[in-house]
Each structure stands twice: as C-alpha cells, then as structure tokens.
C-alpha cells in the first residue's frame, strides 16, 4: 500500500550539529562521549557537501525532543577536541523522502515501494550497484541526474514561477481617482500683479468710466491749476517757487492719467 504519515509535534526529533571534529573522527566514539554526558543519540552521521561530494567537518546528532536533551548545546569538549554544538538550520528546500524520492515527507514514516536515488530502480539507494561512470537517472522526471538534484523540473520549488508584476497598480489608480472626485479643487490665489494687469490696464476696452465724474475732476483740476499759476507768479522766493513747481507737476501727472483713460 502506497502511503506515508506525518510526524506529530511531540514526536519530532531534536537535531544538533557538532563543529570542530575532524572528518575521520569515529562516530562510535562520539556516541560514547555523548552517553557519558547523559545523552542517548538515536542517529549520528557526517554531513556531506553535495556540490563536490565530500565530507564536511560537521556531524549530525539526532535525539528525542526533550527539554533535558537541549543541554547538549552546552557541551564544549568531545574527547580532546573543543567543539561547538548548535541546532540544525532548516533547509529552504521542501523535505524529500530518501525511500521513495517524493517530497513533503520523510523516509522514517514512509511505507511506499523504494526507489533508488541514483538510478531510479526499485531498490534502496544503499543497495544500488550502479557504477560511478554510468549516468544517473532521476526517479521523479527521468532526467540524467540524481533524484535530489535541486534543479529537477519536478522539484516543487522550481515549479513556482513568479509572474511579472504589473507596471501600473489599478487599485491605486482607482483610489486616486475617487479621492480627486471627493475633494473639491481649490483655485490658486490670484497675485496682486495679475489682478492689476487684468483689471487696471490703461486703455483697456473693458474699463468703463463715468463721463460726469471725469468732467468734474477736470474742472476741479483746472481751477486749482489757475490758482497755482497765480501763486507762482506772485512769489519770488526760490523755496516757495520750488514747492509750487512740485505741486504743479503732481497735478500735471494726475491730469495725464485722467486723459489717457477717457
């Protein structure tokens, strides 16, 4: 029967990595040392570099998930070597069963028929007799690579192709349009210069003047004009003449403005 089960949180194992031991260190001696500290590991193995297929100076230790087993991270010496023990970092790849070579479960809980990691044959990988020179065959896609190849097209990670993000966010544009409709547009305040240029331009056709008021202003200015001329003739002093000349000039400018706007 093709089946597999999932592990409950209480049954999950504690996995630790030992750093600082040489690659040829005897794994049985590691188990003996750990038992001397009061730990009972269920599995010990050396970790391998999958890129160059070589052993790394890292040893994986599997224990039962108990509170007292977390004390293993406080061990600093194994034999005559100074070590560092730390939790195993989780992989970004999905879990893969090394019994049936499928994903999202582990071999410990798998009851499916075995498939070889190297040649996809109906046997366990440890029982494979394929030579190192013969090409590998993937048990998932049939390609010329082992089943744990990260670039396999049947790997769930490679199947997640992200679509190109749209250049324009339609929801943002709709929100901006609603905000513009809801908010009344405020007119910019008109500057003094633009108001003068628009409304008080000389000789503008839009300007209208009251003829009676203009005639009254001209009559008043003519009367004052005569008075100023008479005063200018009677006064011979230089200061008074200068003052009257300035006043006369002011009235002349005022009269020019009135005449230009008729």
C-alpha positions in Angstrom: 0.0 0.0 0.0 1.4 3.4 -1.1 1.2 5.6 2.0 3.2 7.8 4.3 2.3 9.6 7.5 3.3 12.9 9.1 5.0 13.4 12.4 3.3 15.0 15.3 4.9 17.9 17.0 5.5 15.9 20.2 7.2 13.1 18.2 9.6 15.4 16.3 13.3 14.9 17.0 16.0 17.2 18.2 18.7 17.6 15.6 22.1 19.1 16.5 25.3 19.7 14.6 28.8 19.2 16.1 31.5 21.5 14.8 35.2 21.1 15.5 35.8 17.4 14.9 37.9 16.1 12.0 36.2 14.3 9.2 37.7 11.0 10.1 36.6 11.1 13.7 34.9 7.8 14.7 31.2 8.1 15.1 31.0 5.4 17.7 33.4 7.4 19.8 31.0 10.4 19.5 28.1 8.2 20.7 30.2 7.0 23.7 31.2 10.6 24.7 27.6 11.8 24.5 26.4 8.9 26.6 28.9 9.9 29.1 27.2 13.3 29.3 23.8 11.5 29.8 22.5 11.7 26.2 21.3 8.8 24.1 21.5 9.7 20.4 19.4 7.7 18.0 21.4 8.6 15.0 24.9 10.1 14.2 26.2 10.8 10.7 28.7 13.0 9.0 27.3 15.8 6.7 28.4 15.9 3.1 28.9 18.7 0.6 26.5 18.0 -2.2 28.4 20.2 -4.7 31.7 18.4 -4.6 30.5 15.2 -2.9 33.0 15.4 0.0 32.7 15.0 3.8 32.4 18.2 5.9 33.8 18.5 9.4 30.2 18.5 10.7 28.4 15.7 12.5 24.6 15.4 12.7 23.2 14.1 16.1 19.6 13.1 16.4 18.0 12.9 19.9 14.5 12.7 21.3 12.8 16.1 21.6 13.0 16.5 25.4 13.8 19.6 27.5 16.8 17.9 29.1 18.3 17.0 25.7 18.6 20.7 24.9 21.5 20.7 27.4 23.6 19.1 24.6 24.2 22.6 23.2 26.2 23.4 26.4 28.9 20.8 25.6 32.2 22.4 24.7 34.5 19.3 24.5 34.4 15.9 23.0 37.5 13.8 23.7 40.4 16.2 23.3 38.7 18.4 20.8 37.0 21.7 21.6 33.6 21.7 19.8 30.6 23.9 19.2 27.2 22.2 19.1 24.3 24.1 17.6 20.8 23.4 16.3 20.5 22.2 12.7 19.4 25.0 10.5 16.2 24.3 8.5 16.6 23.9 4.7 14.8 26.2 2.3 14.1 23.1 0.1 11.0 21.0 0.7 11.6 17.8 2.6 12.3 14.8 0.4 11.9 11.1 1.2 15.0 9.1 0.5 13.0 5.9 0.3 10.5 6.8 -2.5 12.2 10.0 -3.5 9.0 12.0 -3.4 8.5 15.3 -1.5 7.0 16.6 1.7 7.6 13.6 4.0 10.5 11.7 5.5 11.7 8.1 4.9 11.2 7.1 8.6 7.4 7.5 8.1 7.2 6.1 4.5 5.7 2.7 3.6 5.9 3.1 -0.2 7.9 1.0 -2.5 11.6 2.0 -2.6 13.2 3.9 -5.5 16.9 4.4 -5.9 18.2 8.0 -5.7 20.8 7.3 -8.3 19.3 5.0 -11.0 15.5 5.2 -10.1 15.5 1.4 -9.7 13.1 -0.5 -7.4 15.6 -0.8 -4.6 17.0 1.2 -1.7 19.8 3.6 -2.6 22.2 1.8 -0.3 21.7 -1.4 -2.4 22.4 0.3 -5.7 25.1 -1.4 -7.8 25.4 1.4 -10.4 28.9 2.3 -11.3 30.2 5.9 -10.8 30.8 6.3 -14.5 27.3 5.3 -15.7 24.8 8.2 -15.9 22.3 8.8 -13.2 18.5 8.7 -13.8 16.0 10.7 -11.8 13.2 8.8 -10.2 10.9 11.8 -10.5 11.4 13.2 -14.0 13.6 10.6 -15.7 16.4 13.1 -16.4 20.1 12.5 -16.3 20.6 13.5 -12.6 20.0 12.1 -9.2 16.6 12.5 -7.6 17.8 15.0 -5.1 19.1 17.4 -7.7 17.8 20.9 -6.8 17.4 21.8 -10.5 15.0 19.0 -11.2 11.9 20.3 -13.0 9.7 18.1 -10.7 11.1 19.9 -7.6 8.2 21.9 -6.1 10.5 24.9 -5.6 11.2 25.1 -9.4 7.5 24.9 -10.3 6.8 28.2 -8.6 7.3 30.7 -11.3 6.5 34.3 -10.4 4.5 36.2 -12.9 5.8 39.6 -14.0 4.4 42.3 -11.7 2.1 44.8 -13.5 3.7 48.2 -14.2 0.5 50.0 -13.0 -1.5 49.2 -9.9 -5.1 49.5 -11.0 -6.3 49.6 -7.4 -4.0 52.6 -6.6 -5.2 54.4 -9.7 -8.8 53.9 -8.8 -8.2 55.1 -5.3 -6.6 58.3 -6.6 -9.5 58.9 -9.0 -12.0 58.6 -6.2 -10.0 60.9 -4.0 -9.9 63.6 -6.7 -13.6 63.4 -7.2 -14.4 63.6 -3.5 -12.0 66.6 -2.9 -13.2 69.9 -4.5 -10.4 71.6 -6.4 -9.3 74.8 -4.8 -8.4 77.7 -7.1 -5.0 79.1 -6.6 -5.0 82.6 -5.0 -4.6 85.4 -7.6 -1.5 87.5 -7.2 -1.7 91.3 -7.0 0.3 91.7 -10.2 -2.0 89.5 -12.2 -5.1 91.3 -10.8 -3.7 94.7 -11.7 -2.7 93.5 -15.2 -6.2 92.1 -15.7 -8.4 94.8 -14.2 -6.4 98.1 -14.2 -4.7 98.1 -17.6 -4.7 101.6 -19.2 -6.6 102.0 -22.4 -8.4 98.6 -21.8 -11.7 98.2 -23.6 -13.2 96.5 -20.6 -12.7 99.7 -18.4 -15.7 101.9 -18.2 -15.7 105.5 -16.8 -18.4 107.8 -15.7 -18.3 110.9 -18.0 -19.8 113.2 -15.4 -17.3 112.3 -12.8 -14.4 112.8 -15.2 -15.6 116.2 -16.2 -16.0 117.2 -12.6 -12.4 116.1 -11.9 -11.1 118.0 -14.9 -13.0 121.2 -13.8 -11.6 120.9 -10.3 -8.0 120.4 -11.6 -8.3 123.4 -14.0 -9.4 125.6 -11.1 -6.5 124.5 -9.0 -4.2 124.9 -12.0 -5.1 128.6 -12.3 -4.6 129.1 -8.6 -1.2 127.5 -8.7 0.0 129.6 -11.7 -1.1 132.8 -9.9 0.7 131.9 -6.7 3.8 131.0 -8.7 3.8 134.5 -10.3 3.3 136.4 -7.0 6.0 134.6 -5.1 9.6 135.4 -6.0 11.3 133.4 -3.3 13.2 130.4 -4.5 11.9 128.0 -1.9 8.2 128.8 -2.5 8.8 128.6 -6.3 10.3 125.1 -5.9 7.4 123.9 -3.7 4.8 125.3 -6.1 6.6 123.7 -9.1 6.5 120.3 -7.4 2.8 120.7 -6.7 2.1 121.8 -10.2 4.0 118.8 -11.6 1.8 116.5 -9.4 -1.4 118.0 -10.9 0.0 117.6 -14.4 0.6 113.9 -13.9 -2.8 113.4 -12.5 -4.4 115.2 -15.4 -2.5 113.0 -17.9 -3.8 109.8 -16.2 -7.4 111.1 -16.5 -6.9 112.0 -20.1 -5.4 108.6 -21.0 -8.4 106.7 -19.6 -11.1 108.7 -21.4 
